[in-house]
Structure formats: C-alpha cells, structure tokens
Amino acid sequence: MNSWEEIGEHSYLLNHAKSVEKCYNNNFQDEKIKQACFNKTLFHINVPYDRREEPDESNKLTKRRKRMKTIGALDEITQKILENHSSIQHKLLINSDRSYTNNKPALEFVDQFNTSTNYDGDKRFRGQNTTEQSIITEMDGEVFLIPPRVSFINSSVERFAEYIEQKETFDLIVLDPPWWNKYIRRVKAVNAKAAYRMLTNADIKAIPLERHLHQNTLVAVWCTNAPSHIEAVTKEFFPKWGIELVACWYWIKITSAGEPICQFKEPQHKQPYERIFIGLPAGSTMAKSFPSEWFLYSIPSAIHSHKPPLYDLFTSKFLPPHATCLELFARSLYPGCTSYGMEVLKLQNKRLYELATEDEDGKTDGCVALE
Ligand SMILES: C[S@@+](CC[C@H](N)C(=O)[O-])C[C@H]1O[C@@H](n2cnc3c(N)ncnc32)[C@H](O)[C@@H]1O
C-alpha cells in the first residue's frame, strides 16, 4: 500500500493525509466508526510562508506573474533541488481548490490545538495494538486513535535500553532527532506547549542503535540543513553505529499549488527542504543497489516539524511488506512500527482528526472515505 506516487526520475509525491487515512483501514473496534482522517485544515497550506504578508490579490496572480524563486547565490545542492522542482512542478498541483486562505485557518487550528491540550512528556508508559482493528482510547482526559499493529513507548531515549530488548533487531530505523536549535528555543519562550525538548549531538550519538541492526537494517535520519547537524550524522553517528552512508534524499515542502513553501536561498538561510540521510551496516548486500538521491515532495501540515511517513516508501521498494520498523522521537503511530519518544501519542490526539461514523440507518457522516 504505497502512498508515494512516482512523478519523475527519482522523484516522488506523497499525499500525507491520505497515507494516514489508509492506516485506519476502515476497521475500528467500535463498529460505529467507519474511518478516520486528519482534519483537512491542517494541510491547507496554499501560500508560501514568505509571501503570507502580501495582499491576497498578488498571491492569486502568481501563476501568471512568474516570480523569482531564489534569493542570493545558491549552493550546489540547493541549485540541484531547485532544478528538480522546476522539472516536475507541473505534476505537483495537488489540490484543485484554489482558495487562498493565507494558511491562516491551518495555523490557527494548530495554535488552538497546542494551547488547549496537555501532553506530559515526562510520563512514562507503553502500549500496543496487536490486532488488525483501530482502537480509540482515553488517557488523562485526552482521546487517542491507535491504528492496527503498533507498539509505543513514551519515554526519554536515555532509558532506551530499558525498553528495547538488546537482541531485538529491526528492518528499518527512522530517527527525527530534536536537534538543538535557536528556533525551538524561541518557540519555547513564547509557548512552551508548542515546543519540545532538544538533545545535543553527543546525546543522540549515545543511543545504542548498533545493538539493533541486522545485516540489511536501513537507518534513516531526518536532518536539518545546519552544517553541524549534517557533520554529526555522517561523521559521528553513522560511524559509531557501524553504518555506512548510502544515500541522501531530500524532502521538498510545497504548497497545494506545488510551489516551494519558501524561496530557495543562499546557504545558512531557511530552505524549503530538509535532508534524510540513509545508511546501511558495513557489508550490507543492499548497499550497491540503493538509490543515492531521491526527491520527495509533499505539503507539510501546519504542525511544526511534522514529517511525512516513510514506512510505505521503504516497504514498497526495499523491504518486505511487513517489515519491522523502529521510529525514534516519534509523535505518532504507524502500522508495523514501534514508536518511541517523549510525545509518542501527541499527533494521535482525536482533536486532530475527523471521524466518519455510521448512524442507525447505515448513513455515514464525517470524513470522506478513501477513493
Ligand atoms: C523533531 S521532533 C519529531 C517530530 C516527528 N518526527 C513528527 O513527524 O511529528 C522531536 C521529538 O523528540 C522528542 N524528544 C525530545 N527529547 C527527547 C528525549 N530525550 N527522548 C525522547 N524523545 C525526545 C520531542 O518531544 C519531539 O517530540
């Protein structure tokens, strides 16, 4: 069930909301619930963030008024991504809805979610759903959606060895570290609930991942464009974990009209893309044939740092269909995966979803069922 569509050579497009909808499988323990999907407002990102201040009219004209997509002298990688984007831009128009909301409803929805919900990251708990049905459960006054075939651990990685058995290996390990950065420090100062804690490079390197690899375990690390983070993954973490770098993929964040969510800029500035470094254990039989460079496109949700799920992409191309996956620093659950992090259920909160329910006459109301 791959929700990534191939749109060009080495280029893929994901409908994030749809891939999450598939997880729930039209199969809930509570038979009245027929389907669940993310609240669509979350993905109503229709104007690049650096053009939000412009009057509505000028944004409507963007198709006719070819705009500069860049600022300053681009480095080689940024230039390559810009060229890839230009070559497939015509395939990126995801949403035929041409309303220009300036992303406001999406941002307000997330603000409201952050201020009205409580998530105690310090609380330690674990759970699982080994069935094929989705479950709805309550904890500390909040309601959470639990998809089929998941397990989760809410804890700091410092206690990783207590929860993940030493001999347990995974086919795929995905990490999205809480990199130490100025932006999160600023968010924290304004609204502590919207920010998360951060870790130093040394803390991340200390995670004993090397114990949980088999010969062909794929390790994927989400990385910012900060040179210190890039260096840390490739020169420190991977060698410590016994991993060799085989690929660097790019996630390009686009609006519903297919434009980058901000301009491509000179180095050291915020870019519309992030990197995913992929490694395999030394001597892996998969290393030679693994694609070294892919371009992944999707509309990001308005939730800060919310990444698209990679599991389907990896299982459809490189791993067996029921591959085991460990996602570290997770905020959500995905069938087939063990999620671990201090906010492991945060984005499973029912407030972020629309549910389709069936009434006594068999009529369904709520989110639209999958096509
Ligand atoms: C970059 S975010 C991950 C975002 C996630 N991949 C998503 O798509 O929503 C990093 C996460 O790591 C969590 N975190 C911070 N310190 C941690 C620690 N010591 N142990 C485990 N998780 C931690 C944060 O609370 C945050 O949820």
The ligand as a Tripos MOL2 file, in Angstrom:
@<TRIPOS>MOLECULE
LIG
   27    29     1     0     0
SMALL
NO_CHARGES

@<TRIPOS>ATOM
      1 C1         11.6890   16.7260   15.6280 C.3       1 LIG1
      2 S1         10.5190   16.1410   16.7440 S.3       1 LIG1
      3 C2          9.9210   14.7160   15.9640 C.3       1 LIG1
      4 C3          8.8000   15.0150   15.0360 C.3       1 LIG1
      5 C4          8.1520   13.7730   14.4720 C.3       1 LIG1
      6 N1          9.0390   13.0360   13.6330 N.3       1 LIG1
      7 C5          6.9190   14.1710   13.6700 C.2       1 LIG1
      8 O1          6.9300   13.9870   12.4420 O.co2     1 LIG1
      9 O2          5.9610   14.6280   14.2550 O.co2     1 LIG1
     10 C6         11.4910   15.5110   18.0280 C.3       1 LIG1
     11 C7         10.7250   14.8150   19.1430 C.3       1 LIG1
     12 O3         11.6770   14.2870   20.0790 O.3       1 LIG1
     13 C8         11.1330   14.4310   21.3880 C.3       1 LIG1
     14 N2         12.2230   14.3980   22.3920 N.ar      1 LIG1
     15 C9         12.9480   15.4110   22.8940 C.ar      1 LIG1
     16 N3         13.8490   14.9690   23.7810 N.ar      1 LIG1
     17 C10        13.6950   13.6370   23.8240 C.ar      1 LIG1
     18 C11        14.3270   12.6060   24.5660 C.ar      1 LIG1
     19 N4         15.3160   12.8620   25.4170 N.pl3     1 LIG1
     20 N5         13.9060   11.3440   24.3890 N.ar      1 LIG1
     21 C12        12.8910   11.0520   23.5170 C.ar      1 LIG1
     22 N6         12.2590   11.9790   22.7900 N.ar      1 LIG1
     23 C13        12.6430   13.2540   22.9510 C.ar      1 LIG1
     24 C14        10.4150   15.7600   21.3360 C.3       1 LIG1
     25 O4          9.4790   15.8420   22.3860 O.3       1 LIG1
     26 C15         9.7840   15.7080   19.9510 C.3       1 LIG1
     27 O5          8.5230   15.0910   20.0270 O.3       1 LIG1
@<TRIPOS>BOND
     1     1     2 1
     2     2     3 1
     3     2    10 1
     4     3     4 1
     5     4     5 1
     6     5     6 1
     7     5     7 1
     8     7     8 2
     9     7     9 1
    10    10    11 1
    11    11    12 1
    12    11    26 1
    13    12    13 1
    14    13    14 1
    15    13    24 1
    16    14    15 ar
    17    14    23 ar
    18    15    16 ar
    19    16    17 ar
    20    17    18 ar
    21    17    23 ar
    22    18    19 1
    23    18    20 ar
    24    20    21 ar
    25    21    22 ar
    26    22    23 ar
    27    24    25 1
    28    24    26 1
    29    26    27 1
@<TRIPOS>SUBSTRUCTURE
     1 LIG1         1 GROUP 0 **** ****
